[in-house]
C-alpha cells in the first residue's frame, strides 16, 4: 500500500484564513488514514496571521506555531508532521519545502526574495519549490502567471480549485514534463474531502520529500479520477488568460491557449 500525505494546509495559528489548529488537523488526518501531513501556512507576503511590525525572529517563532502545535499532537497519536511554507508573489504562490527554523531566523531577506532568488536560495538550503494551484484565479489576482522557470514542479490538483483549473494544470504539467503533486489546501478539519500524494516509501523527514521531487521519483496523486476531465466552457474575462513568467519575471503571453 502507498503512503498517503497531505502536502498543502493551513492553521489558524499562522494563517489569517485558517480556522483549525494544528492539533485539530492532526486528529482528523489520523482518523482518515493518512501517513502524514505537511503544514504550509501563509508566509509574510501572503495571508499571514503574524503581525508584520514585530522583530524578525519573533515573527518566525509565531509563524512556526501552527506546525509545532501539529507536530506535538502528531507525536502523541502517531501521525508524521512536516514543515513547509506557502509564499505569495504577485498572486502566484509557491510551496517551499526543506527550510528549518534556524535557517529562516538567519535569513530575514527571504521576505523580499524574487522568484529567482527564492528558487536559488531554497536549492542552496537543500529544499525545493512547487508552484501552488497555477491556474487558480481569485479576486486578489489580476492574471494567471505560470512560474515555469521558478519552480521544481506544480501542484496539479488542489481541492480549493475549480475542477477546470486542475484540468488545465494537468495538461500544462504533462506538456512540459513537470513533477506534479496534489494537496487539499485545507483550512478547516474535518474537511469535506482531501487530496494528497501517494508515495512508495515512508518519509522520515521533509528532506525525503524534497529528494523525491528533485529526483523525479514516482508520485501518485490521491485525487478523484474525474478531476482532470477537460470541460468545455467560456473564458469568463480577460484575466483568465495565462501568462508565462520569463527569466526576468515579466509576464509574457503563454504562446498557447491553455484555457481551451
Buried (B, 14 or more C-beta within 10 A) or exposed (E): EBBBBBBBBBBBBBBEBBEBBBBBBBBBBBEEEBBBBBBBBBBBBBBBBBEEEEEBEEBBBBBBBBBBBBBEBBEEEEBBBBBBBBBBBBBBBBBBBBBBBEBBBEBEEBBEBEBBEBBBBBBEBBBBBBBBBBBBBEEEBEBBBBBBBBBBBBBBBBBBBBBBBBBBBBBBBEEEEBBBBBBBBBBBBBBEEBBBBBBEEEBEEBBBBBBBBBEEBEBBBBBEEEBBEEEEEEEEEEEBBBBBBEEEBEBEEBEEEBBE
